Amino acid sequence: MFIVKILKWAVIAFTALSVLGVLYYRFAPVHVTPLMGIRVMQSIRHSHMPEVHHRWVPYDSISPYLAVAVMASEDQTFRTHNGFDFAALRQVVAERQSGKRQRGGSTITQQTAKNLYLWPGGWVRKGLEAWFTILMELCWSKERIMECYLNSIEMGDGIYGAEAVAREHFGCSAKELTRSQCALIAATLPNPRRFSSKYPSPYMLKRQAQIKREMKHIDFLKGSKN
């Protein structure tokens, strides 16, 4: 009975804290994420000087093409789904069963939940990610989800967010990023520590061109047409 009470209060405490955390980031800028801390510890463990390039900027200070590019590349139903793209998940399962190259099926909301509150890998994390995804879709606007995503996503080795990658790789602000630059950044997101938007490989340039074609069919997040 004592253990049951402890578990009960643990669940209540976790639920309350998670709801408060989601409500807090509905308005507050995100300056640090769990992944940033993990990368710093990994650098120290390998005797490297840790670097974190990150600067929060509001959504209006980011090129609108970047949201279009990541939707085209990562989550084309972002504007309409409720946090989960079940059609994409079924396709991922089918690809794995057929032995084809595996790709991710996570939506932008799921990726944002992981970036802000959780850690990479593991089934426990996946379950918690689903919980935070539901909360975020209930409490946040799509624009807020995208704002946090574009400010927190890893975009290179030690580089997090749109402003940092714009400054480090293109010598401009996030607001000044061009359509082509945004497509190139989006092309790296499956593995931004392997693929570079500063020194793109032929494969990255091919992905960039593909994303630019897809962007023609994606509306700007605020409702104007691309």
FIKOLZA-1660 file (N, C-alpha, C; in steps of 0.1 Angstrom, whole numbers, plus 5000, padded with zeros to 4 digits):
% residues 226
   i   px   py   pz ch aa at
   1 5008 4988 5000  A  M  N
   1 5000 5000 5000  A  M CA
   1 5009 5013 5000  A  M  C
   2 5020 5012 5008  A  F  N
   2 5029 5024 5008  A  F CA
   2 5035 5027 4995  A  F  C
   3 5039 5016 4988  A  I  N
   3 5045 5017 4974  A  I CA
   3 5035 5023 4965  A  I  C
   4 5022 5019 4966  A  V  N
   4 5011 5024 4957  A  V CA
   4 5010 5039 4959  A  V  C
   5 5010 5043 4972  A  K  N
   5 5008 5057 4975  A  K CA
   5 5020 5065 4969  A  K  C
   6 5032 5060 4970  A  I  N
   6 5044 5067 4965  A  I CA
   6 5042 5068 4950  A  I  C
   7 5038 5057 4943  A  L  N
   7 5036 5058 4928  A  L CA
   7 5025 5068 4924  A  L  C
   8 5015 5068 4932  A  K  N
   8 5004 5077 4930  A  K CA
   8 5008 5092 4930  A  K  C
   9 5016 5095 4941  A  W  N
   9 5020 5109 4942  A  W CA
   9 5031 5112 4932  A  W  C
  10 5039 5102 4928  A  A  N
  10 5049 5104 4918  A  A CA
  10 5043 5108 4905  A  A  C
  11 5032 5101 4901  A  V  N
  11 5024 5104 4889  A  V CA
  11 5018 5117 4890  A  V  C
  12 5012 5121 4901  A  I  N
  12 5006 5134 4903  A  I CA
  12 5016 5145 4901  A  I  C
  13 5028 5143 4908  A  A  N
  13 5039 5153 4907  A  A CA
  13 5044 5155 4893  A  A  C
  14 5046 5143 4886  A  F  N
  14 5051 5144 4873  A  F CA
  14 5041 5151 4864  A  F  C
  15 5028 5148 4865  A  T  N
  15 5018 5154 4857  A  T CA
  15 5018 5169 4859  A  T  C
  16 5018 5173 4872  A  A  N
  16 5017 5187 4875  A  A CA
  16 5030 5195 4870  A  A  C
  17 5041 5189 4872  A  L  N
  17 5054 5196 4867  A  L CA
  17 5054 5196 4852  A  L  C
  18 5050 5186 4845  A  S  N
  18 5051 5186 4831  A  S CA
  18 5041 5196 4825  A  S  C
  19 5029 5197 4831  A  V  N
  19 5019 5208 4826  A  V CA
  19 5025 5222 4829  A  V  C
  20 5031 5224 4841  A  L  N
  20 5037 5237 4844  A  L CA
  20 5048 5240 4834  A  L  C
  21 5056 5230 4831  A  G  N
  21 5067 5232 4822  A  G CA
  21 5063 5236 4808  A  G  C
  22 5052 5230 4803  A  V  N
  22 5047 5233 4790  A  V CA
  22 5040 5247 4790  A  V  C
  23 5033 5250 4801  A  L  N
  23 5027 5264 4802  A  L CA
  23 5038 5274 4803  A  L  C
  24 5049 5271 4810  A  Y  N
  24 5060 5281 4811  A  Y CA
  24 5066 5284 4797  A  Y  C
  25 5069 5274 4790  A  Y  N
  25 5075 5276 4776  A  Y CA
  25 5065 5280 4766  A  Y  C
  26 5053 5281 4770  A  R  N
  26 5043 5288 4761  A  R CA
  26 5047 5302 4758  A  R  C
  27 5053 5308 4768  A  F  N
  27 5056 5323 4768  A  F CA
  27 5071 5326 4769  A  F  C
  28 5079 5318 4777  A  A  N
  28 5093 5321 4780  A  A CA
  28 5102 5316 4769  A  A  C
  29 5112 5323 4766  A  P  N
  29 5122 5318 4756  A  P CA
  29 5130 5306 4761  A  P  C
  30 5135 5298 4753  A  V  N
  30 5142 5286 4756  A  V CA
  30 5157 5289 4754  A  V  C
  31 5164 5290 4765  A  H  N
  31 5179 5293 4764  A  H CA
  31 5188 5281 4765  A  H  C
  32 5183 5271 4772  A  V  N
  32 5191 5258 4774  A  V CA
  32 5182 5246 4772  A  V  C
  33 5187 5236 4765  A  T  N
  33 5180 5224 4763  A  T CA
  33 5188 5212 4769  A  T  C
  34 5181 5201 4772  A  P  N
  34 5189 5189 4776  A  P CA
  34 5200 5184 4767  A  P  C
  35 5197 5185 4754  A  L  N
  35 5207 5181 4744  A  L CA
  35 5220 5190 4745  A  L  C
  36 5218 5202 4747  A  M  N
  36 5230 5211 4749  A  M CA
  36 5238 5206 4760  A  M  C
  37 5232 5203 4771  A  G  N
  37 5240 5198 4783  A  G CA
  37 5246 5184 4780  A  G  C
  38 5239 5176 4772  A  I  N
  38 5245 5163 4769  A  I CA
  38 5257 5165 4760  A  I  C
  39 5256 5173 4750  A  R  N
  39 5267 5176 4741  A  R CA
  39 5279 5182 4748  A  R  C
  40 5277 5190 4758  A  V  N
  40 5288 5196 4766  A  V CA
  40 5295 5185 4774  A  V  C
  41 5287 5176 4780  A  M  N
  41 5293 5165 4788  A  M CA
  41 5301 5156 4779  A  M  C
  42 5296 5153 4766  A  Q  N
  42 5303 5145 4757  A  Q CA
  42 5316 5151 4753  A  Q  C
  43 5316 5164 4751  A  S  N
  43 5329 5171 4747  A  S CA
  43 5339 5170 4759  A  S  C
  44 5335 5172 4771  A  I  N
  44 5343 5172 4782  A  I CA
  44 5349 5158 4784  A  I  C
  45 5340 5148 4782  A  R  N
  45 5345 5134 4784  A  R CA
  45 5355 5130 4773  A  R  C
  46 5355 5136 4762  A  H  N
  46 5365 5134 4751  A  H CA
  46 5376 5144 4751  A  H  C
  47 5377 5151 4762  A  S  N
  47 5388 5161 4764  A  S CA
  47 5387 5172 4753  A  S  C
  48 5375 5176 4749  A  H  N
  48 5374 5187 4739  A  H CA
  48 5368 5199 4746  A  H  C
  49 5371 5211 4741  A  M  N
  49 5365 5223 4747  A  M CA
  49 5351 5224 4742  A  M  C
  50 5341 5223 4751  A  P  N
  50 5327 5224 4746  A  P CA
  50 5324 5238 4741  A  P  C
  51 5316 5238 4730  A  E  N
  51 5311 5250 4724  A  E CA
  51 5296 5249 4723  A  E  C
  52 5289 5260 4727  A  V  N
  52 5275 5261 4725  A  V CA
  52 5272 5275 4719  A  V  C
  53 5267 5274 4706  A  H  N
  53 5264 5287 4699  A  H CA
  53 5248 5287 4698  A  H  C
  54 5242 5296 4706  A  H  N
  54 5228 5297 4706  A  H CA
  54 5223 5310 4710  A  H  C
  55 5213 5315 4703  A  R  N
  55 5207 5328 4707  A  R CA
  55 5193 5328 4703  A  R  C
  56 5184 5329 4713  A  W  N
  56 5170 5329 4711  A  W CA
  56 5166 5342 4703  A  W  C
  57 5158 5341 4693  A  V  N
  57 5152 5352 4686  A  V CA
  57 5137 5349 4684  A  V  C
  58 5128 5359 4684  A  P  N
  58 5114 5357 4682  A  P CA
  58 5111 5352 4668  A  P  C
  59 5099 5347 4666  A  Y  N
  59 5096 5341 4653  A  Y CA
  59 5097 5351 4642  A  Y  C
  60 5093 5363 4644  A  D  N
  60 5093 5374 4634  A  D CA
  60 5107 5378 4630  A  D  C
  61 5117 5373 4638  A  S  N
  61 5131 5376 4635  A  S CA
  61 5138 5365 4627  A  S  C
  62 5130 5355 4623  A  I  N
  62 5135 5344 4615  A  I CA
  62 5129 5344 4601  A  I  C
  63 5137 5342 4591  A  S  N
  63 5132 5341 4578  A  S CA
  63 5120 5332 4577  A  S  C
  64 5109 5336 4571  A  P  N
  64 5097 5328 4570  A  P CA
  64 5100 5316 4561  A  P  C
  65 5110 5316 4552  A  Y  N
  65 5113 5305 4544  A  Y CA
  65 5119 5293 4552  A  Y  C
  66 5124 5296 4564  A  L  N
  66 5130 5285 4572  A  L CA
  66 5119 5276 4577  A  L  C
  67 5108 5281 4581  A  A  N
  67 5096 5273 4586  A  A CA
  67 5091 5265 4574  A  A  C
  68 5090 5272 4562  A  V  N
  68 5085 5265 4550  A  V CA
  68 5095 5253 4547  A  V  C
  69 5108 5256 4548  A  A  N
  69 5117 5245 4544  A  A CA
  69 5117 5233 4553  A  A  C
  70 5116 5236 4567  A  V  N
  70 5115 5224 4576  A  V CA
  70 5102 5217 4575  A  V  C
  71 5091 5224 4572  A  M  N
  71 5079 5217 4569  A  M CA
  71 5080 5208 4557  A  M  C
  72 5086 5214 4546  A  A  N
  72 5087 5206 4534  A  A CA
  72 5096 5194 4536  A  A  C
  73 5106 5195 4544  A  S  N
  73 5116 5184 4546  A  S CA
  73 5112 5175 4557  A  S  C
  74 5106 5180 4568  A  E  N
  74 5104 5172 4580  A  E CA
  74 5090 5168 4583  A  E  C
  75 5080 5177 4579  A  D  N
  75 5067 5174 4584  A  D CA
  75 5057 5183 4576  A  D  C
  76 5053 5177 4564  A  Q  N
  76 5044 5185 4555  A  Q CA
  76 5030 5187 4560  A  Q  C
  77 5026 5179 4569  A  T  N
  77 5012 5180 4575  A  T CA
  77 5012 5188 4588  A  T  C
  78 5023 5195 4591  A  F  N
  78 5024 5202 4604  A  F CA
  78 5012 5211 4607  A  F  C
  79 5008 5218 4597  A  R  N
  79 4997 5228 4599  A  R CA
  79 4984 5222 4603  A  R  C
  80 4982 5209 4599  A  T  N
  80 4969 5203 4601  A  T CA
  80 4968 5191 4611  A  T  C
  81 4979 5185 4614  A  H  N
  81 4979 5174 4623  A  H CA
  81 4978 5178 4638  A  H  C
  82 4975 5169 4647  A  N  N
  82 4974 5172 4661  A  N CA
  82 4986 5167 4669  A  N  C
  83 4997 5167 4662  A  G  N
  83 5010 5163 4669  A  G CA
  83 5016 5150 4664  A  G  C
  84 5007 5142 4657  A  F  N
  84 5012 5129 4653  A  F CA
  84 5008 5127 4638  A  F  C
  85 5017 5122 4630  A  D  N
  85 5013 5119 4616  A  D CA
  85 5013 5104 4614  A  D  C
  86 5001 5098 4616  A  F  N
  86 5000 5084 4616  A  F CA
  86 5003 5078 4602  A  F  C
  87 5000 5085 4592  A  A  N
  87 5003 5080 4578  A  A CA
  87 5018 5079 4576  A  A  C
  88 5025 5089 4581  A  A  N
  88 5040 5088 4580  A  A CA
  88 5046 5077 4589  A  A  C
  89 5040 5074 4600  A  L  N
  89 5044 5063 4609  A  L CA
  89 5042 5050 4602  A  L  C
  90 5030 5048 4596  A  R  N
  90 5028 5036 4589  A  R CA
  90 5038 5034 4577  A  R  C
  91 5041 5044 4571  A  Q  N
  91 5051 5043 4560  A  Q CA
  91 5065 5039 4565  A  Q  C
  92 5069 5045 4577  A  V  N
  92 5081 5041 4583  A  V CA
  92 5082 5026 4586  A  V  C
  93 5071 5021 4592  A  V  N
  93 5070 5007 4596  A  V CA
  93 5071 4999 4583  A  V  C
  94 5064 5003 4573  A  A  N
  94 5064 4995 4560  A  A CA
  94 5079 4995 4554  A  A  C
  95 5085 5006 4555  A  E  N
  95 5099 5007 4550  A  E CA
  95 5108 4998 4558  A  E  C
  96 5107 4997 4571  A  R  N
  96 5115 4989 4579  A  R CA
  96 5112 4974 4577  A  R  C
  97 5100 4971 4575  A  Q  N
  97 5096 4957 4572  A  Q CA
  97 5102 4952 4558  A  Q  C
  98 5102 4961 4549  A  S  N
  98 5107 4958 4535  A  S CA
  98 5122 4959 4534  A  S  C
  99 5129 4964 4545  A  G  N
  99 5143 4964 4545  A  G CA
  99 5149 4977 4538  A  G  C
 100 5140 4986 4535  A  K  N
 100 5144 4999 4528  A  K CA
 100 5152 5007 4539  A  K  C
 101 5158 5018 4533  A  R  N
 101 5165 5027 4542  A  R CA
 101 5155 5033 4552  A  R  C
 102 5158 5033 4565  A  Q  N
 102 5149 5038 4575  A  Q CA
 102 5150 5053 4576  A  Q  C
 103 5139 5059 4578  A  R  N
 103 5138 5074 4581  A  R CA
 103 5130 5076 4593  A  R  C
 104 5130 5089 4598  A  G  N
 104 5123 5092 4610  A  G CA
 104 5108 5095 4606  A  G  C
 105 5099 5093 4616  A  G  N
 105 5085 5095 4614  A  G CA
 105 5080 5106 4624  A  G  C
 106 5089 5112 4631  A  S  N
 106 5085 5122 4641  A  S CA
 106 5080 5135 4635  A  S  C
 107 5070 5141 4640  A  T  N
 107 5065 5154 4636  A  T CA
 107 5074 5165 4642  A  T  C
 108 5072 5177 4637  A  I  N
 108 5079 5188 4643  A  I CA
 108 5076 5190 4658  A  I  C
 109 5063 5188 4661  A  T  N
 109 5059 5189 4675  A  T CA
 109 5066 5179 4684  A  T  C
 110 5067 5166 4679  A  Q  N
 110 5074 5156 4686  A  Q CA
 110 5089 5159 4688  A  Q  C
 111 5095 5164 4678  A  Q  N
 111 5109 5168 4679  A  Q CA
 111 5111 5179 4688  A  Q  C
 112 5102 5189 4689  A  T  N
 112 5103 5200 4698  A  T CA
 112 5101 5195 4712  A  T  C
 113 5092 5186 4714  A  A  N
 113 5090 5180 4728  A  A CA
 113 5103 5174 4733  A  A  C
 114 5109 5166 4724  A  K  N
 114 5122 5159 4727  A  K CA
 114 5133 5170 4730  A  K  C
 115 5134 5180 4722  A  N  N
 115 5144 5190 4723  A  N CA
 115 5143 5198 4736  A  N  C
 116 5131 5201 4740  A  L  N
 116 5129 5210 4751  A  L CA
 116 5129 5203 4765  A  L  C
 117 5124 5190 4765  A  Y  N
 117 5121 5184 4778  A  Y CA
 117 5128 5171 4780  A  Y  C
 118 5133 5164 4769  A  L  N
 118 5138 5150 4771  A  L CA
 118 5152 5148 4765  A  L  C
 119 5155 5136 4762  A  W  N
 119 5168 5132 4758  A  W CA
 119 5167 5123 4745  A  W  C
 120 5178 5121 4738  A  P  N
 120 5178 5112 4726  A  P CA
 120 5176 5098 4730  A  P  C
 121 5169 5090 4722  A  G  N
 121 5168 5075 4723  A  G CA
 121 5160 5070 4734  A  G  C
 122 5156 5057 4732  A  G  N
 122 5149 5050 4743  A  G CA
 122 5134 5050 4742  A  G  C
 123 5128 5038 4746  A  W  N
 123 5114 5037 4745  A  W CA
 123 5107 5045 4756  A  W  C
 124 5113 5046 4768  A  V  N
 124 5107 5055 4778  A  V CA
 124 5106 5069 4773  A  V  C
 125 5116 5074 4767  A  R  N
 125 5116 5087 4762  A  R CA
 125 5105 5089 4752  A  R  C
 126 5103 5079 4743  A  K  N
 126 5092 5079 4733  A  K CA
 126 5079 5081 4739  A  K  C
 127 5076 5074 4750  A  G  N
 127 5064 5075 4757  A  G CA
 127 5062 5089 4763  A  G  C
 128 5072 5094 4770  A  L  N
 128 5071 5108 4775  A  L CA
 128 5070 5118 4764  A  L  C
 129 5077 5116 4753  A  E  N
 129 5076 5125 4741  A  E CA
 129 5061 5126 4737  A  E  C
 130 5054 5115 4736  A  A  N
 130 5040 5115 4732  A  A CA
 130 5032 5123 4742  A  A  C
 131 5034 5122 4755  A  W  N
 131 5027 5130 4765  A  W CA
 131 5029 5145 4763  A  W  C
 132 5042 5149 4762  A  F  N
 132 5045 5163 4760  A  F CA
 132 5040 5168 4746  A  F  C
 133 5040 5160 4736  A  T  N
 133 5034 5164 4723  A  T CA
 133 5020 5167 4724  A  T  C
 134 5012 5159 4732  A  I  N
 134 4998 5162 4734  A  I CA
 134 4996 5175 4741  A  I  C
 135 5004 5177 4752  A  L  N
 135 5002 5189 4760  A  L CA
 135 5005 5201 4751  A  L  C
 136 5016 5200 4743  A  M  N
 136 5020 5212 4735  A  M CA
 136 5010 5215 4725  A  M  C
 137 5004 5205 4719  A  E  N
 137 4994 5208 4709  A  E CA
 137 4981 5214 4715  A  E  C
 138 4978 5210 4727  A  L  N
 138 4967 5215 4734  A  L CA
 138 4969 5230 4739  A  L  C
 139 4981 5233 4743  A  C  N
 139 4984 5246 4750  A  C CA
 139 4990 5256 4741  A  C  C
 140 4997 5252 4730  A  W  N
 140 5005 5261 4722  A  W CA
 140 4998 5263 4708  A  W  C
 141 5001 5274 4702  A  S  N
 141 4998 5276 4688  A  S CA
 141 5008 5269 4679  A  S  C
 142 5005 5267 4667  A  K  N
 142 5014 5261 4657  A  K CA
 142 5027 5270 4656  A  K  C
 143 5024 5283 4655  A  E  N
 143 5035 5293 4654  A  E CA
 143 5045 5292 4666  A  E  C
 144 5039 5290 4678  A  R  N
 144 5048 5289 4690  A  R CA
 144 5056 5276 4689  A  R  C
 145 5050 5265 4685  A  I  N
 145 5057 5253 4684  A  I CA
 145 5069 5254 4674  A  I  C
 146 5066 5261 4662  A  M  N
 146 5076 5263 4652  A  M CA
 146 5087 5272 4658  A  M  C
 147 5083 5283 4665  A  E  N
 147 5093 5292 4670  A  E CA
 147 5103 5285 4680  A  E  C
 148 5097 5276 4689  A  C  N
 148 5106 5269 4698  A  C CA
 148 5115 5259 4690  A  C  C
 149 5109 5252 4680  A  Y  N
 149 5116 5243 4672  A  Y CA
 149 5128 5249 4665  A  Y  C
 150 5126 5260 4658  A  L  N
 150 5136 5267 4651  A  L CA
 150 5147 5273 4660  A  L  C
 151 5143 5276 4672  A  N  N
 151 5153 5282 4681  A  N CA
 151 5161 5271 4689  A  N  C
 152 5156 5259 4689  A  S  N
 152 5163 5249 4698  A  S CA
 152 5169 5237 4690  A  S  C
 153 5165 5235 4678  A  I  N
 153 5170 5224 4670  A  I CA
 153 5185 5224 4668  A  I  C
 154 5192 5213 4669  A  E  N
 154 5206 5212 4666  A  E CA
 154 5208 5214 4651  A  E  C
 155 5217 5223 4647  A  M  N
 155 5219 5226 4633  A  M CA
 155 5234 5225 4629  A  M  C
 156 5242 5219 4637  A  G  N
 156 5256 5218 4635  A  G CA
 156 5263 5214 4648  A  G  C
 157 5276 5211 4647  A  D  N
 157 5283 5208 4659  A  D CA
 157 5284 5220 4668  A  D  C
 158 5277 5219 4679  A  G  N
 158 5277 5231 4689  A  G CA
 158 5268 5242 4685  A  G  C
 159 5260 5240 4674  A  I  N
 159 5252 5251 4669  A  I CA
 159 5237 5247 4671  A  I  C
 160 5230 5256 4677  A  Y  N
 160 5216 5254 4680  A  Y CA
 160 5207 5266 4676  A  Y  C
 161 5197 5263 4668  A  G  N
 161 5188 5274 4665  A  G CA
 161 5192 5282 4652  A  G  C
 162 5181 5289 4647  A  A  N
 162 5183 5296 4634  A  A CA
 162 5193 5307 4635  A  A  C
 163 5193 5315 4646  A  E  N
 163 5202 5326 4646  A  E CA
 163 5216 5322 4646  A  E  C
 164 5219 5311 4654  A  A  N
 164 5233 5306 4655  A  A CA
 164 5238 5301 4642  A  A  C
 165 5230 5293 4635  A  V  N
 165 5234 5287 4622  A  V CA
 165 5236 5298 4612  A  V  C
 166 5227 5308 4612  A  A  N
 166 5228 5319 4602  A  A CA
 166 5241 5327 4604  A  A  C
 167 5244 5329 4617  A  R  N
 167 5257 5337 4620  A  R CA
 167 5269 5329 4617  A  R  C
 168 5269 5316 4621  A  E  N
 168 5281 5307 4620  A  E CA
 168 5284 5303 4606  A  E  C
 169 5273 5300 4598  A  H  N
 169 5275 5294 4585  A  H CA
 169 5273 5303 4574  A  H  C
 170 5265 5314 4576  A  F  N
 170 5262 5323 4564  A  F CA
 170 5266 5337 4567  A  F  C
 171 5270 5341 4579  A  G  N
 171 5274 5354 4582  A  G CA
 171 5263 5365 4581  A  G  C
 172 5251 5360 4585  A  C  N
 172 5239 5369 4585  A  C CA
 172 5230 5366 4596  A  C  C
 173 5220 5374 4598  A  S  N
 173 5210 5371 4608  A  S CA
 173 5200 5360 4603  A  S  C
 174 5192 5355 4612  A  A  N
 174 5182 5345 4608  A  A CA
 174 5172 5351 4600  A  A  C
 175 5169 5364 4602  A  K  N
 175 5159 5371 4594  A  K CA
 175 5164 5373 4579  A  K  C
 176 5177 5373 4577  A  E  N
 176 5182 5375 4564  A  E CA
 176 5185 5363 4556  A  E  C
 177 5182 5351 4561  A  L  N
 177 5184 5339 4554  A  L CA
 177 5176 5338 4541  A  L  C
 178 5182 5334 4531  A  T  N
 178 5175 5333 4518  A  T CA
 178 5167 5320 4517  A  T  C
 179 5159 5319 4507  A  R  N
 179 5151 5306 4504  A  R CA
 179 5161 5295 4502  A  R  C
 180 5171 5297 4495  A  S  N
 180 5181 5286 4492  A  S CA
 180 5188 5282 4504  A  S  C
 181 5192 5292 4512  A  Q  N
 181 5200 5289 4525  A  Q CA
 181 5191 5281 4534  A  Q  C
 182 5178 5285 4535  A  C  N
 182 5169 5278 4544  A  C CA
 182 5167 5263 4539  A  C  C
 183 5166 5261 4526  A  A  N
 183 5164 5248 4521  A  A CA
 183 5177 5239 4524  A  A  C
 184 5188 5246 4524  A  L  N
 184 5201 5238 4527  A  L CA
 184 5202 5235 4542  A  L  C
 185 5198 5244 4550  A  I  N
 185 5197 5241 4565  A  I CA
 185 5188 5229 4567  A  I  C
 186 5176 5230 4561  A  A  N
 186 5166 5219 4563  A  A CA
 186 5172 5206 4559  A  A  C
 187 5180 5206 4548  A  A  N
 187 5186 5193 4543  A  A CA
 187 5195 5187 4553  A  A  C
 188 5201 5194 4562  A  T  N
 188 5210 5188 4572  A  T CA
 188 5203 5182 4584  A  T  C
 189 5190 5185 4586  A  L  N
 189 5184 5182 4599  A  L CA
 189 5183 5167 4603  A  L  C
 190 5183 5158 4593  A  P  N
 190 5183 5144 4598  A  P CA
 190 5196 5141 4606  A  P  C
 191 5207 5147 4602  A  N  N
 191 5219 5145 4610  A  N CA
 191 5229 5157 4608  A  N  C
 192 5226 5168 4616  A  P  N
 192 5233 5180 4614  A  P CA
 192 5248 5180 4618  A  P  C
 193 5252 5170 4625  A  R  N
 193 5266 5168 4629  A  R CA
 193 5274 5161 4618  A  R  C
 194 5267 5154 4609  A  R  N
 194 5273 5148 4598  A  R CA
 194 5273 5156 4586  A  R  C
 195 5261 5162 4583  A  F  N
 195 5259 5171 4571  A  F CA
 195 5260 5185 4575  A  F  C
 196 5267 5193 4567  A  S  N
 196 5270 5207 4570  A  S CA
 196 5263 5216 4559  A  S  C
 197 5256 5226 4564  A  S  N
 197 5251 5237 4556  A  S CA
 197 5261 5247 4552  A  S  C
 198 5273 5247 4559  A  K  N
 198 5284 5256 4555  A  K CA
 198 5292 5250 4544  A  K  C
 199 5295 5237 4545  A  Y  N
 199 5303 5230 4535  A  Y CA
 199 5294 5219 4529  A  Y  C
 200 5284 5222 4521  A  P  N
 200 5275 5211 4516  A  P CA
 200 5282 5202 4506  A  P  C
 201 5279 5189 4508  A  S  N
 201 5283 5179 4499  A  S CA
 201 5274 5178 4487  A  S  C
 202 5278 5171 4476  A  P  N
 202 5269 5170 4464  A  P CA
 202 5255 5164 4469  A  P  C
 203 5255 5155 4478  A  Y  N
 203 5243 5149 4483  A  Y CA
 203 5234 5160 4490  A  Y  C
 204 5240 5169 4498  A  M  N
 204 5233 5180 4504  A  M CA
 204 5227 5189 4494  A  M  C
 205 5235 5192 4483  A  L  N
 205 5230 5201 4473  A  L CA
 205 5218 5195 4465  A  L  C
 206 5218 5182 4464  A  K  N
 206 5207 5174 4457  A  K CA
 206 5195 5175 4466  A  K  C
 207 5197 5173 4479  A  R  N
 207 5186 5174 4489  A  R CA
 207 5180 5188 4489  A  R  C
 208 5189 5198 4489  A  Q  N
 208 5185 5212 4489  A  Q CA
 208 5175 5215 4477  A  Q  C
 209 5179 5210 4465  A  A  N
 209 5171 5212 4453  A  A CA
 209 5157 5205 4455  A  A  C
 210 5157 5194 4460  A  Q  N
 210 5145 5186 4463  A  Q CA
 210 5136 5194 4472  A  Q  C
 211 5142 5199 4483  A  I  N
 211 5134 5206 4493  A  I CA
 211 5128 5219 4487  A  I  C
 212 5136 5226 4479  A  K  N
 212 5131 5238 4472  A  K CA
 212 5119 5235 4463  A  K  C
 213 5119 5224 4457  A  R  N
 213 5108 5220 4449  A  R CA
 213 5095 5218 4457  A  R  C
 214 5097 5211 4469  A  E  N
 214 5086 5208 4478  A  E CA
 214 5081 5221 4484  A  E  C
 215 5090 5231 4486  A  M  N
 215 5086 5243 4493  A  M CA
 215 5075 5251 4485  A  M  C
 216 5075 5249 4472  A  K  N
 216 5065 5255 4464  A  K CA
 216 5051 5251 4467  A  K  C
 217 5049 5240 4474  A  H  N
 217 5036 5235 4477  A  H CA
 217 5032 5237 4492  A  H  C
 218 5041 5244 4499  A  I  N
 218 5039 5247 4514  A  I CA
 218 5036 5261 4516  A  I  C
 219 5025 5264 4523  A  D  N
 219 5022 5278 4527  A  D CA
 219 5031 5283 4538  A  D  C
 220 5033 5296 4538  A  F  N
 220 5039 5302 4550  A  F CA
 220 5030 5300 4562  A  F  C
 221 5037 5298 4574  A  L  N
 221 5030 5294 4586  A  L CA
 221 5019 5305 4590  A  L  C
 222 5021 5317 4587  A  K  N
 222 5012 5328 4591  A  K CA
 222 5000 5329 4581  A  K  C
 223 5000 5321 4571  A  G  N
 223 4988 5321 4562  A  G CA
 223 4990 5326 4549  A  G  C
 224 5001 5334 4546  A  S  N
 224 5003 5339 4533  A  S CA
 224 5009 5328 4524  A  S  C
 225 5008 5330 4511  A  K  N
 225 5012 5320 4502  A  K CA
 225 5026 5320 4498  A  K  C
 226 5032 5308 4496  A  N  N
 226 5046 5308 4492  A  N CA
 226 5048 5311 4477  A  N  C
% end
